[in-house]
C-alpha cells in the first residue's frame, strides 16, 4: 500500500500525491473514493471520487460500480444520468449485488440503454440536489402550517427532504402533536418509548423534540438502507430488523399500506444521500412471495 496513506488523516501528502492511488488495487481505490466522496479525512472532491471509483469499477469492483450508479442516479457531483446509473447498477447486479438489482429496477429504461463509461465531465464543486421543500398541494390548516414551518427549518439539519418528512407526519399522526396510538407511539412522528430514548427525546409530545427524534431515526434508516425510501419507510413502521429478516418490505398489510401511501405522497423512490451515520444493512435472501402474512408489524 502507498506510504502516503499513513498520513491521510491530515490530508497533506495525500492532497499532493492522490493520483498515485490510480495505481493501487481496486479495493484501495474504492476505499479512498468513498473518503473523497464524503470528505472523510480529506478535502471533499467528487472529481477525485469519480476518478477513483471509475478506476476500481473498470477492474470489476462491485461496490465501486454500485457507487457510480448511485452518483449518476442522484446527481451527486455530476449531472444526473439515469442511463449511466442503470449501466453501472447493471454491472453490479449481474454479479449478484442485491441493492444494485433493486436500484436497477428503479432507473432502468431498456429503450435508453447505453454502455457504462466515465466520460462525462465532473464538476467538483457541484452540490447534492436542493431539498424538496413542502409544497402547498392543498390549503393547510394553521396547525399544519406551523408543522410545515418547523419541518422546513429542521429537515436540512438532518439532510432530509422536508416533503418526505411531511408525508410521514400526515400518515403517522395527521399533524396532531398529542397523538398516541394503541402501541404507545407518541407525537407528530409517532415515536415509541424505545425509539425516543434511542435518539434522546425526553418529551415526545414536544413538537420540536419529536421532529428531531423522528428525523434522526429517518436519517439513520436512509443511511442503513442506502437511500432506498421504501425500505427506510418499512423500517420506520415495522423496525429495521424486520426489513433485514425479510430481505425487503415485510409482508405486513399495515406496513405495505403505510409505505405505498407515503411513496405516493412523496413521489420519489430514492432519497439524496445522507450522512453515513451507520454501516449499510446486509439483507438476507428475500423470502418466498407466498410466505404467510402476519396481521401486524412486530414493532413500530
Secondary structure, DSSP 4 states (H G I P E B T S, - for coil): --GGGGGTTTTHHHHHHGGGGGGS-HHHHHHHHHHHHHTSSS---HHHHHHHHHHHHHTT-HHHHHHHHHHHHHTSSS---HHHHHHHHHHHHHTT-HHHHHHHHHH--GGG-------S---TTPPPPPP-PPP-SSPPPHHHHHHHHHHHHHGGGGT--HHHHHHHHHHHHTT-TT-B-TT--BTTTTB-HHHHHHTT-S-TTSHHHHHHHHHHHHHHHHHHTTTBHHHHHHHHHH-HHHHHHHTSS-S-HHHHHHHHHHHHHH--SB-------SPPP-PPPPPPTTS---SS-S--
